[in-house]
Amino acid sequence: MSIESETFSNCLILADRLLDYGFESEKDRLIYKKPLPEDRFEIVIEYDGTIRGRIMDLAAEDEYVNYRFENAAGYSAGIRQKFIDLLLDIREKCSRNRYYNSEQARRICDHIYETYERIPEFLWPNIPSYAAYRLKGTKKWFAVMGSVPRYKLDPDASYRGDVEVINVKADSGKINEILTVKGYYPAFHMNKKCWVSIILDDTIPDDEIQNRIRDSFESV
């Protein structure tokens, strides 16, 4: 794993914050340059959906690569640390955590953040992977998302590992109809009369889940 991918593992890069940080737009990417005049080097960080970096030796007009080795020592170790420190600073100021494992769960988390400006709140020590999304300024939640053992949703499922789900509030008069659709289940750890669980494995398309979240948000 590269230094960059390890540093930004489970992080969502926020492009607008990169621009505030000092990145400049060049064609289809954002670029940030930090000179290291005392070392005659320049760190170059690029973002085109993925963070990548390199260190240029200004005297040799070529890329310096010795810092890439984990066992780098002496001078190279110092350069490596400067590179890592810059990446960590960018991560702190220009990204936020991605809390889930499945791609759909991450997309839905991003949608909730972008649409409702809410991040997951992990409120229950006995189910630490489960998080609530609450209305601003209240304790009321409009969605609850997390990882559950598949068999607790579907006792007949052949897969016995954990899956990620989102619980949303639904019209109590339509719950039975909703549950006939593959991908919907009686709400896990919620009132089954007015909440449903949706499995986040792309069985249900994003736009349908987003509509369910909107309805839940409005009803709460």
C-alpha positions in Angstrom: 0.0 0.0 0.0 1.3 3.4 -0.9 1.9 6.2 1.6 -1.0 8.1 0.1 -3.5 5.3 0.1 -2.7 4.4 3.6 -3.0 8.0 4.8 -6.3 8.5 3.2 -7.8 5.1 3.8 -11.5 5.5 4.7 -11.4 9.3 4.0 -13.6 11.3 1.7 -11.6 14.1 0.0 -13.5 17.4 -0.1 -12.4 19.2 -3.3 -13.6 22.7 -2.1 -11.4 22.4 0.9 -8.4 21.5 -1.2 -8.9 24.7 -3.1 -9.1 26.6 0.2 -5.9 24.8 1.3 -4.0 26.1 -1.7 -4.5 23.6 -4.5 -4.8 25.0 -7.9 -6.9 23.7 -10.8 -4.9 22.4 -13.8 -6.9 20.8 -16.6 -8.7 17.8 -15.0 -6.9 17.8 -11.6 -6.0 19.9 -8.6 -2.3 20.4 -7.8 -0.5 21.6 -4.7 3.2 22.4 -4.6 5.3 22.8 -1.4 9.0 23.8 -1.9 11.6 22.4 0.5 14.3 25.0 -0.2 16.6 23.7 2.5 16.6 20.3 0.8 16.4 21.5 -2.8 13.2 19.5 -3.2 9.6 20.2 -4.0 6.6 18.2 -2.9 3.9 17.9 -5.5 0.4 16.6 -4.5 -2.2 15.9 -7.2 -5.9 15.1 -6.8 -8.1 13.8 -9.6 -10.4 11.7 -7.5 -7.4 10.1 -5.8 -4.5 11.7 -3.9 -1.1 11.1 -5.4 2.2 12.7 -4.6 5.8 12.9 -5.6 9.0 14.7 -4.6 11.0 16.5 -7.2 14.7 17.0 -6.9 15.0 20.5 -8.2 18.8 20.3 -8.8 18.6 17.1 -10.8 15.2 18.0 -12.4 14.0 14.5 -11.7 11.8 12.7 -9.2 13.4 11.7 -5.9 12.2 8.2 -4.9 14.3 7.0 -2.0 11.7 8.3 0.6 9.3 5.6 -0.7 11.1 2.8 1.1 9.6 2.0 4.5 13.1 1.3 5.8 14.4 4.7 4.6 17.1 6.0 7.0 19.0 9.2 7.6 18.4 11.9 5.1 15.7 9.9 3.1 13.8 9.2 6.3 13.7 13.0 7.0 12.3 13.7 3.6 9.8 10.8 4.0 8.5 12.3 7.2 8.0 15.7 5.6 6.0 14.1 2.9 3.9 12.2 5.4 3.4 15.3 7.6 2.0 17.2 4.6 -0.4 14.4 3.7 -1.6 14.2 7.3 -2.2 18.0 7.3 -4.2 17.8 4.1 -6.2 14.8 5.5 -7.0 16.8 8.7 -8.1 19.9 6.9 -9.5 18.6 3.6 -11.3 15.3 4.3 -13.7 13.6 6.6 -14.0 10.0 7.7 -15.8 7.4 5.7 -17.5 5.2 8.2 -18.7 2.2 6.3 -17.3 -0.7 4.3 -19.6 -1.3 1.4 -19.5 1.2 -1.5 -23.3 1.7 -1.4 -23.2 2.5 2.4 -20.4 5.0 1.7 -22.4 6.6 -1.1 -25.5 6.9 1.1 -23.4 8.4 3.9 -22.0 10.9 1.5 -25.5 11.8 0.2 -26.8 12.4 3.8 -23.9 14.6 4.5 -24.2 16.6 1.2 -28.0 16.9 1.4 -28.8 17.2 5.1 -25.3 18.1 6.5 -25.4 15.4 9.0 -22.8 12.9 10.0 -23.3 9.6 11.8 -23.5 9.6 15.6 -22.4 6.4 17.3 -24.7 6.4 20.3 -24.9 2.7 21.4 -21.9 1.0 23.0 -23.6 -2.4 22.8 -23.9 -2.0 19.0 -20.8 0.1 18.2 -21.2 -0.1 14.4 -24.7 1.4 14.5 -25.1 5.1 14.1 -27.9 7.6 14.1 -28.5 10.6 11.8 -30.4 13.2 13.8 -32.2 16.4 12.9 -30.2 19.5 13.7 -30.7 20.7 17.2 -32.9 17.7 18.3 -32.5 14.1 19.5 -34.8 12.8 16.8 -33.3 10.6 14.2 -34.4 10.2 10.6 -32.1 7.3 9.7 -30.0 4.7 11.5 -27.2 2.9 9.7 -24.7 0.2 10.5 -23.5 -3.3 10.3 -25.7 -6.3 11.4 -25.3 -10.1 11.0 -27.1 -11.2 7.9 -29.0 -13.9 9.6 -30.7 -11.4 11.9 -32.4 -10.0 8.8 -32.9 -13.2 6.9 -32.6 -16.4 9.0 -32.5 -18.5 5.7 -29.6 -16.6 4.1 -26.7 -18.7 3.1 -24.2 -15.8 3.9 -23.6 -15.6 7.6 -21.4 -12.6 7.8 -22.3 -9.0 8.5 -24.0 -6.6 6.1 -24.7 -2.9 6.3 -28.2 -1.6 6.4 -30.0 1.7 6.8 -33.2 2.0 8.8 -35.7 4.6 7.7 -39.2 5.6 8.8 -42.0 4.6 6.4 -45.7 5.0 6.1 -47.1 2.4 8.6 -49.9 1.6 6.2 -47.4 0.6 3.5 -44.9 -1.4 5.5 -46.3 -4.8 4.5 -46.2 -3.8 0.8 -42.7 -2.4 1.1 -41.4 -5.6 2.7 -42.5 -7.7 -0.3 -39.7 -6.0 -2.3 -36.3 -7.8 -2.2 -33.8 -5.8 -0.2 -36.3 -4.6 2.4 -36.5 -6.2 5.8 -38.4 -5.6 9.1 -36.5 -2.9 11.0 -33.5 -4.1 13.0 -33.6 -2.7 16.5 -36.4 -0.3 15.6 -40.2 -0.2 15.8 -41.2 -2.5 13.0 -44.6 -0.9 12.7 -43.2 2.3 11.2 -39.5 1.6 10.2 -37.9 -0.7 7.7 -34.3 -1.9 7.1 -32.8 -1.6 3.6 -29.7 -3.7 2.8 -26.9 -1.7 1.4 -25.5 -4.1 -1.2 -26.9 -2.4 -4.3 -30.0 -4.6 -4.3 -32.0 -1.4 -4.0 -30.7 1.5 -6.2 -29.3 4.6 -4.6 -32.1 7.0 -5.9 -34.8 4.8 -4.3 -33.0 4.8 -1.0 -32.4 8.5 -1.2 -36.2 9.0 -1.7 -36.8 6.8 1.4 -34.4 8.9 3.4 -36.2 12.1 2.2 -39.6 10.8 3.2 -38.2 9.7 6.6 -36.6 13.1 7.1 -39.8 14.9 6.3 -41.9 12.6 8.5 -39.7 13.1 11.5 
